[in-house]
Amino acid sequence: MVFQSAIAPGLGPVTSSAAAAGATLTIDLAAIRRNYRALAARLKPGTVCSAVVKADSYGLGAARIAPMLADAGCRHFFVAHLGEAEAIRPLLPAACAIYVLHGVMPGAEAECLAAGATPVLNNLGQIERWAALAKREGRRLPAIVQIDSGMSRLGLPPEEIERLAAEPERLAGIDVHYVMSHLACADEPSHPANRAQLEAFEVRRRLLPAAPASFAASPGILLGPDYHFDLVRPGVALYGVSPVSGVPSPVEPVVRLEARVVQVREIGPGTGVGYGHTYIAERPMRIAAISVGYADGWIRHLGNRGAAFIGAHAAPFIGRISMDSATIDVSAIPGEIADGTPVELIGPHRSVEEVAVDAATIGYEILTNLGTRFHRIYVDA
Ligand SMILES: *Cc1c(COP(=O)(O)O)cnc(C)c1O
C-alpha cells in the first residue's frame, strides 16, 4: 500500500501582506552590491571576485540576489547542491559559471551537465565519473578540482593528490578551471593553521597540471593578498556579516528584521513568564508578546538573552522562546504600546553578530535560519 502525504501540495512558504505579517524581513540589495564591490576592491590586481549563493544566499533569497550580482559584473557563483544550481541557472546569463561545491553525486553526472552546472570535484571517484561522462559525450567538460590543504573536510587528501600527480591521465577530458582549497581557521587571523594551509596549498597544487587557483572565502580575503590567488569566494561578507570579529568590518549590514507586538499586559511580582517559568517577575512589570519564535529561526537559546528594540528603547527578552512567539520586558518604555507595534530584532540597534553572540553561535547560523513566514521586502535604493 502506498501512503501519500496529506499535506496540500504547493502550500509552500507563508506569504502574507505586510499588514497581516507577524514579522518583516527587509533585505537591502544595494548594500549587497556595495559589499560585493568593497570586497572586490580589496583584492590584489587580477583576482576575480565570485559570489557564494548556497543555502538560498544564506537565507536571503538567491533568486533575487544572484541576478543582481550578475548585473553588477559577477561571473562566478558557488552553491552547495546541484538543486541550488538548477534553481538559479535560468536566472543568470549563460556566461556565468555556477559551481557546485559538493561536486556530483553518483548517477547525477548527466543531470549536472544538462543543468549547465560545473562540479567541484572533491575526490578521485568524482573525477573518474566526470571524466567518464566527458568520454561518453566526446568533449571536454569543465570542473574545479578541490584539494585538501589541512581542513580534513572536502577535497582530495594528500594520498589522492599524489595518485593524481602520478596518473594525470585521470583528468583526461576535464577542463580544470581552478584548483581550489578552503581554510579552516581564517576567522582567527593569527592562527598558525592559516600559514600552514597556505604552504600546503602551494606545494600540493603544483603537483597537478597548472591551473588558476582559488583559496579564500570571506575571512581569507582579510588575510591579505598572499591568500587571494586568482579567484576568491566570499559568502557571509556579501550578506553584511563581519567575517572576522575584532577587526573593523569591511562590509555594511544588509538585513533588518522586525517582529510585531501581539499583546501587552501588566504582571505582578512572583508571576511566571513563558514555558517552564524560567523568568519570574520580581516587581510589577509591563510585558509584550511578540510574533517571532524558534520556528522563524529565533532560536530557543535566545530565551532570557539580549534585547529587542522599540524605537531606540531596549526591551529585554524574558522567558523561553516559544515556537511562534517570544516575550519582552517593555516596563521601561514610555507611553502606550499599541498592538502591531514594530519591534526591531535585527537592525540599526542590534546586529546579526550581536544576536549570534547571545545565541552562542555565529552570524552564519542566525542568517541561514531566518524563517519562511516573514513578509519579505527587497529594497534597492
Ligand atoms: C561556504 C563556503 C564559502 C563561503 O564562505 P564564507 O565564509 O561565507 O565567505 C567559500 N568556499 C567554500 C568551500 C565554502 O564551503
The ligand as a MOL file (V3000), in Angstrom:
LIG
                    3D

  0  0  0     0  0            999 V3000
M  V30 BEGIN CTAB
M  V30 COUNTS 15 15 0 0 0
M  V30 BEGIN ATOM
M  V30 1 C 30.5840 28.3750 2.2920 0
M  V30 2 C 31.8860 28.3880 1.5650 0
M  V30 3 C 32.4480 29.6020 1.1430 0
M  V30 4 C 31.9190 30.9410 1.5980 0
M  V30 5 O 32.3310 31.1160 2.9440 0
M  V30 6 P 32.1010 32.4990 3.7390 0
M  V30 7 O 32.8610 32.3030 4.9990 0
M  V30 8 O 30.6250 32.6030 3.9650 0
M  V30 9 O 32.6140 33.5950 2.9010 0
M  V30 10 C 33.5800 29.5500 0.3470 0
M  V30 11 N 34.1460 28.3640 -0.0070 0
M  V30 12 C 33.6510 27.1810 0.4180 0
M  V30 13 C 34.3240 25.9320 0.0410 0
M  V30 14 C 32.5140 27.1490 1.2310 0
M  V30 15 O 32.0390 25.9800 1.6770 0
M  V30 END ATOM
M  V30 BEGIN BOND
M  V30 1 1 1 2
M  V30 2 1 2 3
M  V30 3 2 2 14
M  V30 4 1 3 4
M  V30 5 2 3 10
M  V30 6 1 4 5
M  V30 7 1 5 6
M  V30 8 2 6 7
M  V30 9 1 6 8
M  V30 10 1 6 9
M  V30 11 1 10 11
M  V30 12 2 11 12
M  V30 13 1 12 13
M  V30 14 1 12 14
M  V30 15 1 14 15
M  V30 END BOND
M  V30 END CTAB
M  END
